[in-house]
Amino acid sequence: MKLFFFQFGLELRKLFARRRSYLGFAGLFAMECMILLLVNRPGSQAEFRRLLQQHGLDVRHYFSGLTLATEIVMWAGFVPAALFHALVSGDVISNEVQEGTLQMVLCRPVSRLRLAWLKYISCLGFTVLLIGFLGLTALGMGIANHGVGGLFVWSTTEHILVWHETGPGMVRFCAAVVLLAFGLGTVTSLGFL
């Protein structure tokens, strides 16, 4: 088991030694900044206020950093994050072929299945780190921009409208980020295969 974790650490080191791996972090951060700018436009804020007042909710409490962080994660967490996960996970094996190191890697006294398994787990680790980064930076940007308050979430396509106080809202936000990491693990798996 000690050897497994040592090899896993080596695979993670190889994954993060490439500059391409950091493009996902930079791209998601740029996307978060753009979404925050769009949400802070007067027209967007007026729509938030109208929707909150329509349901009798306090605008100052529910137009908060937690609500903004949820919006940022919803918009940046699907297409852009999925694209980065697919690119990085597909690049793990193809980069070995491109650099001509696959033959050397396969000559190790490690089975091919174990090697593929280690690379796959390192891709899943990258997924968890990238989504954790997305959740933390979105929450930090939201709280820095609008302070702490309640959580207000709506989806017009699914006719969902919910609001929570700060504590339960924070728990649900964290649970949503964890579940997003699991969901994007599917995209990572498809990109790896």
GUSEKOL-366380 format. One record per atom (N, C-alpha, C, O, CB): residue in three letters; x, y, z. Coordinates in steps of 0.001 Angstrom, whole numbers, padded with zeros to 6 digits, always signed. Atoms other than C-alpha are relative to their C-alpha. Glycine has a CB too. Layout:
BEGIN
ALAXYZ...
This chain:
BEGIN
MET+000818-001187+000000MET+000000+000000+000000MET+000869+001261+000000MET+000506+002273-000600MET-000935-000008+001202LYS-000908-001130-000044LYS+002913+002322+000713LYS+000526+000319-001405LYS+000662+001487-001770LYS+001166-000288+000963LEU-000472-000180+001367LEU+004200+001793-002831LEU-001087+000638-000877LEU-000801+001469-001739LEU+000439-001350-000591PHE+001120-000565+000761PHE+000744+002587-004228PHE-000078+001509+000210PHE-000196+002262-000756PHE-001334-000668+000413PHE+000091-001427-000286PHE+000641+005969-002488PHE+001223+000756-000521PHE+001110+001909-000940PHE-000152+000226+001501PHE-001186-000624+000569PHE+004215+006704-003553PHE-000178+000214-001502PHE+000124+001289-002020PHE+001246-000858+000276GLN+000227-000112+001442GLN+003321+006007-007189GLN-001108+001003-000304GLN-001031+001738-001289GLN-000353-001370-000595PHE+001078-000975+000161PHE+000111+008015-006815PHE+000542+001420+000129PHE+000162+002304-000639PHE-001111-000246+001038GLY-000632-001308-000161GLY+002174+010966-005550GLY+000823+000391-001216GLY+000836+001554-001621GLY+000876+000008+001233LEU-000774-000280+001209LEU+004462+010657-008557LEU-000902+000388-001166LEU-000579+001299-001929LEU+000845-001214-000378GLU+000939-000334+001080GLU+001498+010694-010941GLU-000592+001389+000196GLU-000761+002135-000768GLU-001125-001041-000074LEU+000512-001352-000268LEU+000079+013784-009240LEU+001069+001053-000292LEU+000773+002115-000840LEU-000475+000120+001466ARG-001094-000939+000272ARG+003469+015474-009438ARG+000172+000197-001505ARG+000397+001314-001972ARG+001319-000505+000627LYS-000111-000115+001458LYS+003644+014679-013160LYS-001156+000807-000572LYS-000973+001612-001485LYS+000042-001389-000648LEU+001183-000717+000490LEU+000109+015978-013675LEU+000129+001502+000249LEU-000203+002308-000620LEU-001274-000539+000675PHE-000095-001418-000334PHE+000808+019269-011921PHE+001304+000635-000466PHE+001491+001841-000305PHE-000143+000184+001484ALA-001224-000571+000554ALA+004236+019690-013512ALA-000256+000638-001361ALA+000544+001450-001825ALA+001081-001074-000120ARG+000330-000567+001312ARG+002551+020536-016820ARG-000717+001331+000179ARG-001553+001490+001069ARG-000877-000980-000823ARG+000670-001313-000060ARG+001501+024117-017432ARG-001459-000107-000409ARG-002290+000686+000033ARG+000718+001014-000902ARG+001388+000152+000456ARG-001661+022883-019138ARG-000955-000306+001140ARG-002135+000041+001081ARG-000090-001096-001039SER+000864+000333-001138SER-002969+021596-015826SER-000495+001248+000717SER-001578+001242+001302SER+000745-000895+000983TYR+000377-001234-000690TYR-003059+025141-014461TYR-000911+000886-000834TYR-001446+001873-000329TYR+001233+000771+000383LEU+000917-000781+000834LEU-005067+026469-017396LEU-001425-000065+000531LEU-002169+000913+000453LEU+000040-000497-001443GLY+001341+000138-000563GLY-008211+025113-015765GLY-000236+000948+001159GLY-001294+001569+001259GLY-000231-001419+000453PHE+000134-000910-001137PHE-007587+027081-012588PHE-000094+001451-000471PHE-000951+002205-000011PHE+001186-000169+000965ALA+000007-001374+000505ALA-006809+030288-014476ALA-001275+000289-000789ALA-001870+001357-000647ALA+001232+000253-000880GLY+001213-000191+000801GLY-009713+029817-016894GLY-001248+000117+000861GLY-002103+000966+000608GLY-000164-001145-000976LEU+001168-000087-000882LEU-012239+029163-014124LEU+000005+001295+000800LEU-001049+001892+001020LEU-000042-001197+000949PHE-000052-001261-000746PHE-011012+032155-012144PHE-000414+001173-000884PHE-001140+002062-000441PHE+001412+000235+000563ALA+000406-001060+000936ALA-011375+034389-015206ALA-001504-000054-000254ALA-002164+000983-000323ALA+000769-000127-001336MET+001439+000160+000214MET-014858+032965-015814MET-000783+000483+001221MET-001839+001098+001073MET-000341-001473-000303GLU+000656-000471-001216GLU-015792+033646-012182GLU-000038+001526+000047GLU-001052+002121+000411GLU+000716-000550+001239CYS-000052-001475+000010CYS-014677+037264-012513CYS-001006+000573-000988CYS-001680+001557-000685CYS+001419+000492-000354MET+000963-000477+001002MET-016752+037706-015683MET-001439-000168+000493MET-002263+000729+000315MET+000192-000755-001332ILE+001353+000236-000510ILE-019846+036167-014065ILE-000323+000997+001109ILE-001439+001512+001175ILE-000145-001452+000522LEU+000219-000967-001069LEU-019421+038403-011021LEU-000273+001389-000561LEU-001128+002111-000049LEU+001205+000041+000934LEU+000260-001290+000642LEU-019235+041455-013265LEU-001389+000049-000617LEU-002079+001064-000524LEU+001048+000280-001068LEU+001334+000032+000613LEU-022370+040375-015125LEU-001109+000042+001037LEU-002131+000697+000831LEU-000154-001243-000854VAL+001027+000017-001050VAL-024310+039706-011928VAL-000108+001356+000677VAL-001182+001716+001160VAL+000312-001082+001043ASN+000011-001310-000651ASN-023346+043128-010554ASN-000480+001131-000908ASN-000506+002286-000484ASN+001375+000321+000502ARG+000546-001042+000879ARG-024748+044994-013563ARG-001366+000435+000532ARG-002071-000366+001146ARG-000117-000513-001479PRO+001278-000498-000536PRO-027766+047169-012720PRO-001217-000815-000455PRO-002139-001032+000332PRO-000192+001442-000410GLY+001135+000781+000483GLY-030131+045125-014901GLY-000130-001339+000714GLY-001236-001769+001042GLY+000127-000228-001487SER+000011+001279-000709SER-029144+041851-013240SER-000424+000188+001451SER-001194-000609+001985SER+001381-000663-000066GLN+000385-000259-001385GLN-029453+043345-009772GLN-001480+000340+000114GLN-002139-000047+001079GLN+000839+001134+000578ALA+001432-000324-000015ALA-032878+044722-010615ALA-000837-001267-000133ALA-001885-001387+000502ALA-000346+000987-001134GLU+000724+001272+000150GLU-033990+041246-011709GLU+000040-000809+001293GLU-000962-001406+001686GLU+000597-000827-001155PHE-000112+000654-001311PHE-032683+039763-008448PHE-000984+000631+000987PHE-001729-000071+001671PHE+001453+000103+000545ARG+000870-000705-000944ARG-034528+042427-006453ARG-001479-000274-000296ARG-002275-000505+000614ARG+000276+001513-000050ARG+001394+000251+000370ARG-037746+041931-008394ARG-000432-001398+000420ARG-001524-001579+000958ARG-000195+000179-001511LEU+000325+001383-000337LEU-037652+038167-007878LEU-000098-000186+001513LEU-000994-000881+001991LEU+001053-000952-000582LEU+000042+000112-001458LEU-036893+038476-004160LEU-001214+000713+000578LEU-001882+000169+001457LEU+001276+000568+000611GLN+001152-000743-000509GLN-039558+041145-003550GLN-001311-000664-000391GLN-002296-000577+000342GLN+000027+001431-000513GLN+001201+000701+000455GLN-042087+039131-005526GLN-000374-001111+000978GLN-001551-001438+001127GLN+000215-000582-001411HIS+000261+001077-000950HIS-041735+036369-002941HIS+000076+000460+001448HIS+000082-000364+002362HIS+000973-001123-000221GLY+000040-000558-001347GLY-041642+038689+000068GLY+001267-000211+000805GLY+001204-000312+002031GLY-001136-000582+000737LEU-001263+000229-000695LEU-037965+038181+000912LEU+000792+001300+000105LEU+000678+002187-000741LEU+000829-001076-000724ASP-000839-001175-000231ASP-035533+040750+002303ASP+001149-000006-001006ASP+001954-000938-001028ASP+000544+000023+001466VAL-001006-000073+001060VAL-033303+041844-000585VAL+001407+000059+000583VAL+002312-000603+000076VAL-000251+001221-000893ARG-001344-000136-000575ARG-030356+042825+001636ARG+000509-001309+000598ARG+001715-001556+000606ARG+000002+001082+001069HIS-000422+001260-000625HIS-030331+039417+003358HIS+000249-001098-001033HIS+001189-001881-000893HIS-001052-000467+001000TYR-000107+001117+000946TYR-030803+037145+000357TYR+000780+000325-001271TYR+001154-000592-002001TYR-001368-000460-000379PHE-000903-000335+001103PHE-028868+039065-002300PHE+001385+000114+000620PHE+001917+001209+000806PHE-000430+001345-000751SER-001205+000076-000824SER-025706+037938-000540SER+001127-000716-000737SER+000987-001145-001883SER-000300-000715+001320GLY-001141+000704+000556GLY-022321+036407-001128GLY-000275-001456-000261GLY+000258-002026-001212GLY+001161+000125+000908LEU+000348+001415+000186LEU-023765+032921-000751LEU-000844-000194-001255LEU-000654-001167-001986LEU-000753-000535+001229THR+000809+000066+001218THR-026332+033560-003473THR+000868+000229-001234THR+000727-000475-002233THR-001139+001037+000050LEU-000900-000257+001123LEU-023664+035034-005761LEU+000937-001172-000242LEU+001196-001531-001391LEU+000808+001266+000248ALA-000886+001155+000155ALA-021325+032103-005083ALA-000727-001160-000666ALA-000146-001869-001487ALA+000553-000440+001361THR+000789+001070+000633THR-024089+029681-006039THR-000189+000281-001480THR-000075-000627-002303THR-001371-000148+000687GLU+000146-000361+001415GLU-024711+031564-009279GLU+001309-000221-000763GLU+001310-000748-001875GLU-000449+001469-000135ILE-001301+000157+000653ILE-021002+031592-010089ILE+000308-001474-000223ILE+000753-001856-001305ILE+001113+000656+000840VAL-000278+001434+000136VAL-020647+027858-009443VAL-000930-000629-001039VAL-000509-001498-001803VAL-000157-000717+001365MET+000931+000570+000989MET-023763+027092-011499MET+000441+000322-001421MET+000378-000541-002297MET-001425+000528+000235TRP-000369-000393+001362TRP-022510+029027-014521TRP+001392-000474-000387TRP+001605-000885-001527TRP-000079+001501-000144ALA-001374+000382+000343ALA-018799+028220-014328ALA+000251-001486+000190ALA+001220-002021-000351ALA+000984+000789+000835GLY-000265+001394-000332GLY-019126+024670-013056GLY-000420-001019-001023GLY-000035-002183-000917GLY-000652-000318+001241PHE+000479+001014+000934PHE-020798+023027-015999PHE+000840-000063-001262PHE+001685-000951-001373PHE-001439+000268-000362VAL-000704+000118+001286VAL-019436+023714-019469VAL+001493+000286+000118VAL+002287-000551-000312VAL-000614+000946-001015PRO-001449-000254-000045PRO-016062+025396-018742PRO+000759-001032+000839PRO+001806-001525+000419PRO+000261+001390+000555ALA-000693+000971-000850ALA-015134+023069-015876ALA+000017-001380-000653ALA+001027-002080-000585ALA-000668-000077+001384ALA+000036+001299+000675ALA-016238+019997-017823ALA+001008-000050-001138ALA+001653-001076-001353ALA-001408-000290-000531LEU-000970-000056+001088LEU-014123+021092-020771LEU+001424-000164+000526LEU+002209-000915-000053LEU-000132+001323-000763PHE-001338+000113-000566PHE-011018+021498-018599PHE+000273-001409+000515PHE+001374-001933+000350PHE+000182+001008+001124HIS-000187+001367-000504HIS-011568+018109-016953HIS+000217-000986-001141HIS+001079-001861-001057HIS-001210-000431+000838ALA-000156+000908+001140ALA-011965+016354-020282ALA+001369+000180-000655ALA+002006-000802-001038ALA-001119+000238-001035LEU-001305-000251+000616LEU-008837+018026-021684LEU+001146-000571+000834LEU+002042-001220+000295LEU+000204+001498-000198VAL-001094+000468-000848VAL-006622+017223-018705VAL-000001-001524+000101VAL+001055-002151+000016VAL-000105+000623+001399SER+000035+001459-000136SER-007829+013644-018289SER+000334-000698-001308SER+000930-001775-001286SER-001370-000451+000487GLY-000381+000583+001280GLY-007472+012929-021994GLY+001475+000178-000293GLY+002066-000596-001045GLY-000814+000608-001110ASP-001411-000310+000232ASP-003997+014433-021926ASP+000939-000870+000828ASP+002129-000945+000526ASP+000262+001454+000305VAL-000865+000766-000894VAL-002701+012143-019172VAL+000717-001129-000738VAL+001930-001281-000591VAL-000815-000571+001156ILE-000619+001101+000746ILE-002073+009137-021428ILE+000586+000511-001320ILE+001687+000118-001708ILE-001034-001123-000271SER-000483-000457+001311SER-001736+010973-024740SER+001291+000797+000116SER+002090+000814-000820SER-001064+000847-000688ASN-001241-000735-000197ASN+001013+013164-023295ASN+001188-000961+000108ASN+002283-000649-000360ASN-000094+000878+001257GLU-001061+001008-000076GLU+003045+010025-022494GLU+000373-000478-001405GLU+001549-000678-001708GLU-000446-001200+000878VAL-000257+000434+001372VAL+002670+008934-026119VAL+000714+001103-000770VAL+001671+000838-001498VAL-001316-000388-000708GLN-000563-001136+000718GLN+003486+012403-027449GLN+001466+000234+000365GLN+002284+000541-000503GLN-000812+001252+000290GLU-001374-000209-000427GLU+006655+012702-025377GLU+000879-001224-000226GLU+002095-001154-000047GLU+000028+000379+001452GLY-000764+001220+000250GLY+007702+009149-026241GLY+000418-000725+001256GLY+001351-001528+001223GLY+001205+000319-000796THR-000371+000642-001262THR+007813+008049-022601THR-000912-001168+000366THR-000716-001801+001403THR-000017+001017+001113LEU+000931+001079-000330LEU+004988+005513-022735LEU+000702-001350+000033LEU+000419-002169+000908LEU-001148-000035-001005GLN-000704+001274+000005GLN+007306+002643-023646GLN+000836-000157+001278GLN+000890-001245+001852GLN+000898-000112-001250MET-000790+000075-001220MET+009576+003481-020708MET-000897-000231+001212MET-000551-000995+002113MET+000823+001278+000183VAL+000922+000145-001123VAL+006610+003765-018357VAL-000532-001430+000060VAL-000698-001986+001145VAL-001167+001007-000118LEU+000533+001362+000020LEU+005279+000381-019474LEU+001067-001046+000311LEU+000730-002205+000555LEU-000619-000292-001351CYS-001084+000939-000345CYS+008699-001227-018820CYS+000190-000119+001503CYS+000936-000986+001958CYS+001313+000443-000646ARG-000118+000076-001458ARG+008362-000590-015091ARG-000554-001329+000492ARG-001343-001975-000197ARG-000740+001180+000678PRO+000545+001248-000548PRO+007683-003571-012848PRO-001391+000196+000614PRO-001725-000422+001624PRO+000951-000565+001053VAL+001368-000268-000440VAL+004136-002257-012406VAL-000914-000440-001132VAL-000632-000181-002302VAL-000219+001527+000369SER+000899+000483+001052SER+001229-003845-014241SER-000652+001177-000724SER-000760+002278-000184SER-001084-000931+000594ARG+000635-001053+000800ARG-000475-001867-016965ARG-001315+000448+000626ARG-001668+001626+000576ARG-000244-000489-001434LEU+001267-000335-000659LEU-003768-002022-015098LEU+000250+000936+001185LEU-000467+001918+001375LEU-000726-001287+000473ARG-000306-000856-001154ARG-002195-000547-011976ARG+000434+001393-000467ARG+000047+002396+000134ARG+001111-000643+000876LEU-000445-001281+000533LEU-000532+002190-014023LEU-001192+000833-000484LEU-001287+002025-000192LEU+000999-000219-001146ALA+001197-000704+000473ALA-003822+003087-015720ALA-000860+000442+001184ALA-001408+001545+001186ALA-000822-000902-000954TRP+000783-000318-001194TRP-005577+002984-012346TRP+000591+001208+000730TRP-000152+002087+001165TRP-000060-001216+000943LEU-000661-001134-000654LEU-002999+005378-010824LEU-000230+001296-000771LEU-000492+002339-000171LEU+001503-000267+000137LYS+000230-001192+000816LYS-003363+007805-013717LYS-001456+000451+000104LYS-001737+001648+000167LYS+000371-000273-001471TYR+001424-000323-000115TYR-007155+007632-013481TYR-000309+000651+001349TYR-001035+001643+001415TYR-000853-001269-000182ILE+000242-000572-001333ILE-007155+008293-009731ILE+000618+001393+000104ILE+000050+002274+000749ILE+000576-000922+001104SER-000585-001345-000026SER-004799+011238-010227SER-000886+000991-000755SER-000980+002154-000364SER+001416-000016-000610CYS+000945-000873+000710CYS-007280+012651-012770CYS-001204+000335+000880CYS-001685+001469+000877CYS-000473-000667-001307LEU+001113-000276-000913LEU-010078+012277-010229LEU+000435+000950+001117LEU-000346+001797+001551LEU-000541-001311+000601GLY-000524-000940-000995GLY-007883+014027-007654GLY+000060+001413-000548GLY-000244+002374+000159GLY+001384-000433+000464PHE-000013-001308+000653PHE-007417+016874-010118PHE-001410+000579-000064PHE-001606+001776+000145PHE+000599-000106-001417THR+001398-000443+000056THR-011202+017046-010526THR-000438+000567+001341THR-001040+001638+001402THR-000923-001163-000409VAL+000390-000457-001334VAL-011729+017354-006782VAL+000693+001321+000339VAL+000069+002224+000897VAL+000340-001070+001059LEU-000719-001244-000285LEU-009028+020033-006495LEU-000546+001183-000793LEU-000692+002281-000254LEU+001474-000174-000300LEU+000497-001096+000834LEU-010370+022092-009390LEU-001386+000457+000448LEU-001654+001658+000489LEU-000041-000427-001470ILE+001341-000377-000457ILE-013969+022000-008153ILE+000067+000619+001392ILE-000685+001548+001686ILE-000939-001225+000006GLY-000199-000643-001302GLY-012818+022765-004599GLY+000484+001425-000152GLY+000035+002323+000559GLY+000989-000791+000837PHE-000487-001355+000303PHE-010923+025750-005988PHE-001147+000881-000485PHE-001280+002028-000060PHE+001125-000046-001066LEU+001149-000748+000514LEU-014042+026840-007873LEU-000938+000405+001136LEU-001360+001558+001213LEU-000762-000836-001044GLY+000915-000295-001106GLY-016216+026599-004758GLY+000561+001020+000975GLY-000147+001932+001400GLY-000335-001264+000741LEU-000610-000933-000964LEU-013764+028399-002461LEU+000153+001398-000570LEU-000150+002380+000108LEU+001359-000515+000441THR-000173-001342+000574THR-012976+031243-004833THR-001344+000673-000268THR-001478+001884-000096THR+000810-000079-001300ALA+001331-000584+000220ALA-016643+031718-005741ALA-000578+000507+001316ALA-001156+001592+001367ALA-000956-001037-000640LEU+000508-000421-001299LEU-017574+031868-002071LEU+000767+001225+000505LEU+000167+002153+001047LEU+000100-001153+001017GLY-000798-001152-000423GLY-014703+034249-001317GLY-000361+001260-000767GLY-000489+002335-000182GLY+001475-000295-000174MET+000377-001170+000814MET-015606+036546-004215MET-001389+000503+000369MET-001613+001709+000463MET+000046-000347-001497GLY+001364-000395-000338GLY-019288+036517-003300GLY-000080+000705+001338GLY-000737+001737+001467GLY-000901-001203+000010ILE+000030-000607-001331ILE-018720+037263+000375ILE+000733+001341+000002ILE+000294+002289+000651ILE+000626-000948+001039ALA-000724-001274+000075ALA-016153+039956-000422ALA-000835+001059-000701ALA-000720+002245-000390ALA+001336-000181-000730ASN+000784-000945+000786ASN-018609+041545-002849ASN-001288+000413+000706ASN-001638+001593+000699ASN-000327-000600-001349HIS+001316-000309-000586HIS-021930+041312-000944HIS-000166-000463+001440HIS-001272-000378+001973HIS-001074-000622-000831GLY+000093+000394-001402GLY-021147+039975+002541GLY-000740-001320+000205GLY-001206-001959-000738GLY-000683+001083+000784VAL+000653+001262-000364VAL-022624+037022+004369VAL-001499+000243+000125VAL-001932+001295+000596VAL+000583-000577+001334GLY+001456-000098-000095GLY-026348+036398+004170GLY-000622-001334-000330GLY+000055-002363-000319GLY-000544+001091-000936GLY+000713+001227+000315GLY-028965+033848+003234GLY+000283-000479-001411GLY+000919+000206-002212GLY-001478+000201+000183LEU-000166+000613+001316LEU-029006+031565+000230LEU-001337+000035-000729LEU-002361-000384-000190LEU+000531-001463+000121PHE+001187-000043+000843PHE-031510+032141-002558PHE+000360-000653-001334PHE+001283-000209-002018PHE-000513+001479-000202VAL-000288+000735+001235VAL-031583+029710-005492VAL-001291-000141-000781VAL-002346-000438-000220VAL+000628-001402+000298TRP+001154+000207+000859TRP-033930+029579-008437TRP+000452-000613-001314TRP+001576-000406-001770TRP-000751+001323-000244SER-000230+000567+001327SER-034146+027651-011662SER-001305+000140-000764SER-002306-000489-000424SER+000475-001510+000071THR+001238-000241+000747THR-036669+028851-014193THR-000399-001200-000841THR-001589-001428-001054THR+000153+001218-000891THR+000338+001141+000845THR-036434+025733-016363THR-000619-001139+000800THR-001451-001881+000278THR+001235-000494-000726GLU+000521+001083-000830GLU-037177+023366-013472GLU-001028+000481+001015GLU-001530-000312+001812GLU+001134-000685+000718HIS+000983-000613-000896HIS-039503+025744-011582HIS+000345-000262+001473HIS-000502-000676+002264HIS-001407-000534-000314ILE-000478+000177-001372ILE-037415+025559-008398ILE+000322+001375+000565ILE+000980+002187-000087ILE+001255-000945+000059LEU-000270-001255-000696LEU-037282+028439-005943LEU+000132-000334+001484LEU-000850-000713+002122LEU-001138+001072-000258VAL-000222+000307-001413VAL-035719+027937-002489VAL+000839+001097+000635VAL+001599+001785-000046VAL+000689-001376+000169TRP-000825-000922-000746TRP-034200+030114+000207TRP+000267-000601+001363TRP-000579-001289+001934TRP-000670+001387+000119HIS-000445+000532-001286HIS-032295+029251+003371HIS+000737+001097+000752HIS+001269+002035+000158HIS+000910-001253-000190GLU-000804-000901-000820GLU-030736+031110+006251GLU+001476-000309-000209GLU+001810-001255-000924GLU-000381-000124+001499THR-001429+000090+000268THR-026950+031481+006376THR+000577-001375+000321THR+001266-001951-000520THR+000731+001049+000789GLY-000579+001291-000402GLY-026049+028279+008274GLY-000420-001151-000904GLY+000431-001814-001497GLY-000394-000316+001422PRO+000435+001071+000901PRO-028220+025809+006355PRO+000371+000271-001463PRO+000622-000664-002223PRO-001504-000189+000117GLY-000389-000340+001370GLY-027425+027684+003133GLY+001456-000351-000269GLY+001789-000852-001344GLY-000232+001484-000265MET-001415+000338+000154MET-023686+027256+003685MET+000189-001512-000096MET+000995-001989-000895MET+000820+000563+001173VAL-000079+001470+000055VAL-024152+023527+004338VAL-000447-000493-001362VAL+000189-001375-001939VAL-000865-000646+001112ARG+000496+000433+001313ARG-026173+023152+001142ARG+000948+000410-001137ARG+001112-000323-002112ARG-001395+000585-000252PHE-000974-000426+001004PHE-023641+025150-000865PHE+001188-000959-000020PHE+001615-001392-001090PHE+000478+001445+000279CYS-001138+000925-000072CYS-020783+022934+000351CYS-000377-001376-000530CYS+000414-002015-001224CYS+000507-000118+001443ALA+000459+001300+000517ALA-022825+019800-000370ALA-000141+000041-001520ALA+000166-000938-002200ALA-001349-000398+000646ALA+000146-000128+001451ALA-023570+021088-003870ALA+001355-000028-000696ALA+001482-000604-001776ALA-000740+001293-000350VAL-001341+000018+000593VAL-019864+021657-004555VAL+000565-001423+000011VAL+001192-001848-000959VAL+000948+000963+000765VAL-000464+001393-000066VAL-019053+018110-003393VAL-000718-000846-001057VAL-000089-001649-001746VAL-000239-000592+001420LEU+000757+000761+001003LEU-021826+016681-005575LEU+000393+000393-001422LEU+000364-000444-002324LEU-001504+000212+000198LEU-000484-000419+001314LEU-020583+018755-008519LEU+001313-000700-000336LEU+001546-001072-001486LEU+000183+001527-000046ALA-001260+000727+000220ALA-017154+017151-008069ALA-000287-001446-000406ALA+000376-001983-001294ALA+000885+000035+001277PHE+000382+001362+000395PHE-018798+013718-008231PHE-000562-000023-001416PHE-000229-000906-002207PHE-001032-000573+000982GLY+000585-000058+001345GLY-020792+014718-011308GLY+001043+000217-001079GLY+000981-000406-002140GLY-001029+001102-000070LEU-001045-000244+000988LEU-017742+016060-013112LEU+001032-001120-000025LEU+001852-001201-000940LEU+000684+001325+000280GLY-000828+001214+000056GLY-015928+012861-012180GLY-000410-000882-001162GLY+000414-001619-001704GLY-000102-000787+001312THR+000476+000726+001175THR-018066+011318-014903THR+000641+000531-001265THR+001076-000240-002121THR-001515+000090-000107VAL-000645-000618+001159VAL-016723+013790-017445VAL+001490-000350-000033VAL+002053-000628-001092VAL-000192+001534+000026THR-001412+000380-000089THR-013201+013080-016219THR+000190-001445-000447THR+001137-001758-001170THR+000525+000188+001440SER-000089+001419+000391SER-013813+009348-016631SER-000143-000164-001487SER+000605-000927-002098SER-001064-000826+000707LEU+000172+000086+001448LEU-015073+009797-020168LEU+001207+000552-000741LEU+001629-000016-001749LEU-001254+000746-000428GLY-001198-000566+000625GLY-012109+012016-021047GLY+001191-000926+000125GLY+002006-001020-000792GLY+000332+001344+000617PHE-001117+000935-000198PHE-009693+009469-019593PHE-000135-001207-000916PHE+000850-001683-001480PHE+000070-000458+001468LEU+000193+001198+000840LEU-011244+006573-021494LEU+000114+000331-001467LEU-000021-000555-002312LEU-001359-000637+000274
